[in-house]
Amino acid sequence: MSRVPGHLPLSAYATALEAAFLMQEAASVLALRVAALSGLRPLVPGEALRMVAEKPPAFAASAHAALDAALRGRRADEVMAAALRPLRREARANVARLSRTP
């Protein structure tokens, strides 16, 4: 993100949109997994374990990215954006993987 003075309102807005996208992607993943676990969609072997096991590494990557941005003196919206990046990457990958027809 740009560090030009005066860009904070748009940067903060963009970060809020990233958070909203993450919420939507997480809701999609939840819906797809509930449908699979309830028998409405095919359940990929190991999916139940995967949905639990993937969270600690994703949140660790998020915390690491946020800490790195904060230690580099980034603005609060940039720190938040850095924290959201790994989570969105995982959520997008999950939506794509779970949306595929087996």
ROSELUM-922000 format. One record per residue: x, y, z of N, C-alpha, C in turn; chain; residue in one letter. Coordinates in steps of 0.1 Angstrom, whole numbers. Atoms other than C-alpha are relative to their C-alpha. Last residue first. Example, Ala and Ser with C-alpha at 12.3 -4.5 7.8 and 13.67 -1.06 7.14 Angstrom:
BEGIN
SITE     n.X     n.Y     n.Z    ca.X    ca.Y    ca.Z     c.X     c.Y     c.Z   mol   type
SITE      -9     -11       0     137     -11      71      -8      11       8     A      S
SITE       9     -12       0     123     -45      78       9      12       0     A      A
# end
This chain:
BEGIN
SITE     n.X     n.Y     n.Z    ca.X    ca.Y    ca.Z     c.X     c.Y     c.Z   mol   type
SITE      -9      12       0    -159    -342     -76      -3      -9     -11     A      P
SITE       8      11       0    -175    -308     -85       9     -13       0     A      T
SITE      -1       9      11    -152    -281     -75      -9     -12       1     A      R
SITE      10      -3      10    -166    -256     -50       1     -10     -12     A      S
SITE      13       6      -4    -146    -271     -21     -11       2     -10     A      L
SITE      -2      15      -1    -112    -265     -38     -14      -6       3     A      R
SITE      -3       5      13    -120    -229     -50       0     -16       1     A      A
SITE      12      -2       8    -136    -219     -17       2      -7     -13     A      V
SITE      10       9      -5    -107    -234       3     -13       1      -9     A      N
SITE      -4      14       5     -81    -217     -19     -11     -10       5     A      A
SITE       2       1      15     -99    -184     -14       3     -14      -5     A      R
SITE      15       0       2    -101    -189      24      -3      -1     -15     A      A
SITE       5      13      -5     -64    -198      26     -15      -1      -3     A      E
SITE      -6       9       9     -53    -167       6      -5     -14       3     A      R
SITE       7       0      12     -77    -146      25       5     -10     -10     A      R
SITE      13       6      -3     -62    -157      58      -8       0     -13     A      L
SITE       0      15      -1     -27    -151      46     -13      -6       2     A      P
SITE      -5       6      12     -35    -115      34       1     -15       1     A      R
SITE      11       6       8     -57    -104      63       5      -8     -12     A      L
SITE       6      12      -7     -28     -99      87     -10      -7      -8     A      A
SITE     -10      10       0      -9     -77      62      -5     -13       7     A      A
SITE      -1       6      13     -40     -57      56      10     -11      -1     A      A
SITE      12       8       2     -44     -51      93       0      -7     -14     A      M
SITE      -2      12      -9      -8     -40      96     -12      -9      -2     A      V
SITE     -10       9       7     -13     -17      66       3     -13       8     A      E
SITE       8       6      11     -45      -2      82       9     -10      -8     A      D
SITE       9      10      -5     -25       4     114      -8      -7     -11     A      A
SITE      12      -5      -6       3      22      96     -10     -11       4     A      R
SITE      11      -2       9      36       4      90     -12       6       8     A      R
SITE       6     -14      -1      65       9     113     -11       3      -9     A      G
SITE      -6      -8      10      85     -22     102      -6      14       0     A      R
SITE     -14      -3      -3      78     -38     135       7       8     -11     A      L
SITE      -1      -9     -11      41     -35     128      14       4       4     A      A
SITE       4     -14       5      44     -50      93       0      10      12     A      A
SITE     -11      -5       9      64     -80     107      -4      14      -5     A      D
SITE     -11      -4      -9      39     -84     136      11       6      -9     A      L
SITE       3     -13      -7      10     -84     112      11       5       8     A      A
SITE       1     -11       9      26    -109      89      -3      13       6     A      A
SITE     -14      -3       4      36    -132     118       0      12     -10     A      H
SITE      -7      -7     -11       1    -130     132      14       4      -3     A      A
SITE       7     -13      -2     -15    -140      99       7       9      11     A      S
SITE      -5      -8      11      10    -168      93      -6      14       1     A      A
SITE     -14      -3      -3       2    -181     128       6       8     -11     A      A
SITE       0     -11      -9     -35    -178     120      14       4       4     A      F
SITE       5     -12       6     -31    -199      89       0      12       9     A      A
SITE     -10      -5       9      -9    -225     105      -4      13      -6     A      P
SITE     -12      -5      -6     -33    -229     134      11       6      -9     A      P
SITE       1     -13      -7     -64    -231     112      12       5       7     A      K
SITE      -5     -11       8     -55    -258      87       0      14       8     A      E
SITE     -15      -1       0     -57    -287     112       5      12      -8     A      A
SITE      -5      -4     -13     -94    -282     120      15       3       0     A      V
SITE       6     -13      -4    -108    -280      85       4       4      14     A      M
SITE      -7     -11       6     -83    -307      74      -6      14       5     A      R
SITE     -13      -3      -7     -95    -332      99       6      12      -6     A      L
SITE       3      -4     -14    -131    -330      87      13       3       7     A      A
SITE       4     -14       0    -119    -329      50      -3       4      15     A      E
SITE      -9      -9      -7     -99    -361      54      -4      14       1     A      G
SITE      -7       6     -11    -118    -380      27      10       9       7     A      P
SITE     -13       5       3    -137    -356       5       6      -6      12     A      V
SITE     -10      -4     -10    -173    -354      14      13      -6      -4     A      L
SITE     -10      10      -3    -197    -355     -15      10       5      10     A      P
SITE     -11       0      10    -224    -329     -12       9     -11       4     A      R
SITE       6      -7      12    -258    -329       7      10       1     -12     A      L
SITE       4      10      10    -245    -355      32      -6       6     -13     A      G
SITE      14       4      -2    -246    -333      63      -4     -10     -11     A      S
SITE       1       8     -12    -208    -331      64     -14      -5       2     A      L
SITE      -7      13       2    -207    -320      28      -1      -9      12     A      A
SITE       7       8      10    -233    -293      32       6     -14      -2     A      A
SITE      12       5      -7    -217    -281      64      -8      -9     -10     A      V
SITE      -4      11      -9    -184    -279      45     -12      -6       8     A      R
SITE      -4      12       8    -198    -259      16       3     -12       9     A      L
SITE      12       6       7    -217    -235      39       4     -13      -7     A      A
SITE       8       7     -10    -186    -230      61     -12      -6      -6     A      L
SITE      -7      12      -4    -164    -223      31      -8      -8      10     A      V
SITE       1       9      11    -189    -198      18       6     -13       3     A      S
SITE      14       5       0    -191    -181      51      -3     -10     -11     A      A
SITE       1      10     -12    -153    -179      53     -14      -5       1     A      A
SITE      -7      13       3    -152    -164      18      -1     -10      11     A      E
SITE       8       7      10    -178    -138      27       6     -13      -4     A      Q
SITE      12       5      -7    -160    -128      59      -9      -8     -10     A      M
SITE      -4      11      -8    -127    -126      40     -12      -6       7     A      L
SITE      -2      11       9    -143    -103      14       4     -13       8     A      F
SITE      13       4       4    -155     -81      42       1     -12     -10     A      A
SITE       6       7     -11    -120     -79      57     -14      -6      -3     A      A
SITE      -7      13      -1    -106     -71      23      -6      -8      12     A      E
SITE       5       8      10    -132     -43      20       6     -14       0     A      L
SITE      13       4      -5    -122     -29      54      -7      -9     -11     A      A
SITE      -2      11     -10     -86     -29      41     -13      -5       6     A      T
SITE      -4      12       7     -96     -10      10       2     -11      10     A      A
SITE      12       5       7    -115      16      31       3     -13      -7     A      Y
SITE       8       7     -11     -85      20      54     -12      -6      -6     A      A
SITE      -7      12      -4     -63      26      23      -8      -7      11     A      S
SITE       2      11      10     -88      50       9       6     -13       4     A      L
SITE      15       3       1     -90      71      41      -2     -11     -10     A      P
SITE       5       9     -10     -52      68      46     -14      -3      -1     A      L
SITE       6      12       5     -41      82      13      -7      -9      10     A      H
SITE      13      -3       6     -35     117      25      -7     -12      -6     A      G
SITE       9      -7      -9       2     113      31     -13       3      -7     A      P
SITE       1     -14       3      17      88       6     -10       7      10     A      V
SITE      -2      -7     -13      26      55      22      -1      15      -2     A      R
SITE      -7     -12       1      10      35      -6       2       7      13     A      S
SITE       8     -12       0       0       0       0       9      12       0     A      M
# end
